[in-house]
Amino acid sequence: MQLYSINTGYFKLDGGAMFGVVPKQIWSKLQSADEKNLCNWALRCLLIEDGNKLILVDTGVGDKQDERFFGHYYLSGTETLESSLKKAGFGFSDITDVILTHLHFDHCGGAIKREGEKLVPTFSNAVYWSNEKHWQWATEPNEREKASFLKENILPVAASGQLQMIDVPENGIAGFSGDIKLRFVNGHTDSMMLPQISFNGRTIVYMADLLPSVSHIPLPYIMAYDMFPLTTLAEKKSFLTEALENNYTLFFEHDAVHECCNLQLTEKGIRQRETFDLTNLR
């Protein structure tokens, strides 16, 4: 097995929304903001090469939206989904599986591209993986979350015939392929899937929006975007305890500086011990 960090650029979101009830005078010690109170965040995906499978976890925001849409998010950076895959030695047609942790636009936008007037899968040879509970949640969205679920990112996946569903198990952890499992969490959005990978004697967990960044490790640091913040709080507490006890490596999708970390217990609770790039695990 080989793992590749796939960087697809950066975008900006309001710092208050990203840290919820935590005051700016506290969170700004961990995360800088510009004059508009916007913080810079990564759009970092993960590529897993496992035998004859090439599995991509999330796809970034994509490039098919109009200028007005992108004007809200201040995209930056020179790396794209295509260029980062090429740097790893692969192209779109090589991808066999795409795991969509959830269907918010910054996680699945790159899954669909424009071909003239048509919207088609970016990865023509891949199976796209979601689950029935989250798919229904995303295609029949509540008023608070509907702006994150864009039909042009979601419906063409089903129309392509490339969509398959993972069963949501009672224990919240499903097998996927070989040394890859999927953990289900529900605080940020219903039935978000976190890939958990056994790699070279380590356990690596792709954190998606349960922990968007190292700065979100403290328990109260919960995004205002989360649908069920008290559920997130319970999920974070349980996961961080498990991760500390088992020395998991956390891989961050949105941290603009840090790709990975492990954990330690401090007088303030569980915090990061070391931060490092994914390449350090090889």
Residue pairs with C-beta under 8 A, 6 or more apart in sequence:
1 48
1 49
1 50
1 178
1 179
1 197
1 199
2 48
2 49
2 282
3 46
3 47
3 48
3 49
3 197
3 199
3 204
3 278
3 281
3 282
4 46
4 47
4 48
4 49
4 84
4 88
4 278
5 44
5 45
5 46
5 47
5 84
5 251
5 259
5 277
5 278
5 279
6 44
6 45
6 46
6 47
6 56
6 81
6 84
6 85
6 88
7 42
7 43
7 44
7 45
7 77
7 79
7 84
8 43
8 44
8 45
8 59
8 60
8 61
8 79
8 80
8 81
8 84
8 110
9 43
9 60
9 61
9 75
9 76
9 77
9 78
9 79
9 80
10 40
10 41
10 42
10 43
10 75
10 76
10 77
10 256
11 40
11 41
11 43
11 61
11 73
11 74
11 75
11 76
11 106
12 34
12 38
12 39
12 40
12 41
12 73
12 74
13 38
13 39
13 41
13 73
14 37
14 38
14 39
15 24
15 27
15 28
15 31
15 33
15 37
15 38
15 39
16 24
16 37
16 224
17 223
17 224
17 225
18 27
18 31
18 39
18 41
18 212
18 223
18 224
18 225
19 27
19 31
19 215
19 216
19 221
19 223
19 224
20 220
20 221
20 222
20 223
20 224
20 226
20 229
21 220
21 222
22 220
22 221
24 33
24 37
27 215
27 221
30 214
30 215
31 39
31 213
31 215
32 39
32 40
33 39
38 74
40 76
40 256
41 212
41 213
41 254
41 255
41 256
42 252
42 253
42 254
42 255
42 256
43 60
43 61
43 106
43 253
43 254
44 252
44 253
44 254
44 255
44 259
45 56
45 57
45 58
45 59
45 60
45 81
45 84
45 253
46 56
46 57
46 58
46 195
46 206
46 251
46 278
47 54
47 55
47 56
47 57
47 85
47 88
47 90
48 54
48 55
48 56
48 57
48 180
48 195
48 197
49 55
50 177
50 178
50 179
50 180
51 178
52 96
53 96
53 97
53 177
53 178
54 90
54 94
54 95
54 96
54 97
55 95
55 96
55 97
55 98
55 99
55 177
55 180
56 95
56 97
56 98
56 99
56 123
56 126
57 98
57 99
57 101
57 195
57 206
58 99
58 100
58 101
58 107
58 108
58 206
58 208
58 253
59 81
59 98
59 100
59 107
59 108
59 109
59 110
59 111
59 122
60 81
60 106
60 107
60 109
60 110
61 73
61 75
61 105
61 106
61 109
61 110
62 81
62 109
62 110
62 111
62 112
62 113
62 122
62 153
63 80
63 110
63 113
64 109
64 112
64 113
64 114
64 119
64 152
65 105
65 109
65 150
81 110
81 122
82 91
82 92
85 91
85 92
85 94
85 95
92 122
92 123
92 124
93 123
93 124
93 125
94 125
95 123
95 125
95 126
96 125
96 126
96 127
97 126
97 127
97 128
97 129
97 177
98 111
98 123
98 126
98 127
98 128
98 129
99 129
99 176
99 182
99 193
99 195
100 107
100 108
100 111
100 128
100 129
100 130
100 193
101 107
101 192
101 193
101 194
101 195
101 206
101 208
101 209
101 253
102 108
102 134
102 138
102 188
102 189
102 191
102 192
102 193
102 208
102 209
103 130
103 134
103 135
103 138
103 149
103 153
103 154
104 148
104 149
104 189
104 209
105 148
105 149
105 150
105 153
107 208
107 209
107 253
108 153
108 154
108 157
109 150
109 153
110 122
111 121
111 122
111 123
111 128
111 153
111 157
112 119
112 120
112 121
112 122
112 152
112 153
112 156
112 157
113 119
113 120
113 121
113 122
114 120
119 152
119 156
120 156
120 160
121 128
121 156
121 157
121 160
121 162
126 162
127 162
127 163
127 164
128 157
128 160
128 162
128 163
128 164
129 163
129 164
129 165
129 166
129 176
129 193
130 157
130 163
130 165
130 166
130 193
131 165
131 166
131 167
131 168
131 184
131 191
131 193
132 165
132 168
133 168
133 190
133 191
134 189
134 190
134 191
134 192
134 193
135 158
135 165
137 189
137 190
137 191
138 149
138 154
139 149
139 154
139 155
141 148
141 149
142 227
144 227
145 189
145 227
148 225
157 163
166 174
166 176
166 182
166 193
167 174
168 174
168 184
168 191
169 184
172 183
172 184
172 185
173 181
173 182
173 183
173 184
173 196
174 181
174 182
174 184
175 181
175 182
176 182
176 195
179 197
179 198
179 199
180 195
180 196
180 197
180 198
181 195
181 196
181 197
182 193
182 194
182 195
182 196
183 193
183 194
183 195
183 196
183 205
183 239
184 191
184 192
184 193
184 194
185 192
185 194
185 210
185 232
185 235
185 239
186 192
186 228
186 231
186 235
187 210
187 222
187 226
187 227
187 228
187 229
187 230
187 231
187 232
187 233
187 234
187 235
187 236
188 208
188 209
188 210
188 223
188 225
188 226
188 227
188 232
189 209
189 226
189 227
190 227
192 208
192 209
192 210
193 208
194 205
194 206
194 207
194 208
194 210
195 205
195 206
196 203
196 204
196 205
196 206
197 203
197 204
197 205
197 206
199 281
200 281
200 282
202 247
202 248
202 249
202 281
203 246
203 247
203 248
203 249
204 248
204 249
204 250
204 251
204 260
204 281
205 239
205 243
205 248
205 249
205 250
205 251
206 251
206 253
207 250
207 251
207 252
207 253
208 253
209 223
209 225
209 226
209 253
209 254
210 232
210 235
210 236
210 239
211 217
211 236
211 250
211 252
212 223
212 252
212 253
212 254
212 255
213 252
213 254
213 255
213 256
213 258
214 252
214 255
214 257
214 258
214 261
214 272
214 275
215 221
215 255
216 222
216 223
217 240
217 263
217 270
217 271
217 272
218 268
218 269
218 271
219 233
219 236
219 237
219 240
219 269
220 233
222 229
222 232
222 233
222 236
223 232
226 232
240 263
240 270
241 270
242 248
243 250
243 263
244 263
244 264
244 265
244 270
247 262
247 263
248 262
248 263
249 260
249 261
249 262
249 281
250 260
250 261
250 262
250 263
251 259
251 260
251 278
252 258
252 259
252 260
252 261
257 275
258 272
258 275
258 276
259 275
259 276
259 277
259 278
260 275
260 276
260 277
260 278
260 280
260 281
261 272
261 273
261 274
261 275
261 276
262 272
262 273
262 274
263 270
263 271
263 272
263 273
264 270
264 271
264 272
264 273
